[in-house]
Amino acid sequence: MRRTIIFRSLADQTDAQVVEALIGALPGISKVRAEWRKHRLVVNYDPRRIRYLMILDTLLGAGFSLPDNGWSRIKGHWYEFIDCNARDNANAPPPVCCNKPPK
């Protein structure tokens, strides 16, 4: 999954490097890029190994403030829903062939 997280507390290049190191160390993160001039973080991750809210909790735990408005909460829940579906689909058994019931 690829997600863009926008937050204003990303103030300079030093903050961007700290965030990249912090998020990059989490399991399941394949790519992370902090763009401090645009105040955003672009993260590619495996939803089977890490959840979107775990990434946000890591940022909050490190002292970075994230937007706390209605839109960001809706978007966060939507991302969690999509990640949950991706996890369920990845763990689903293979479908049966040719509309025949399994034995």
Buried (B, 14 or more C-beta within 10 A) or exposed (E): BEBEBBBEBBEEEEBBEBBBEBBBEBEBBEEBBBEBEEBBBBBEBBBBEBBBEBBBEBBEEEEBEBBEEEEBEEBBEEBBEBBEEBBEEEEEEEEEEEEEEEE
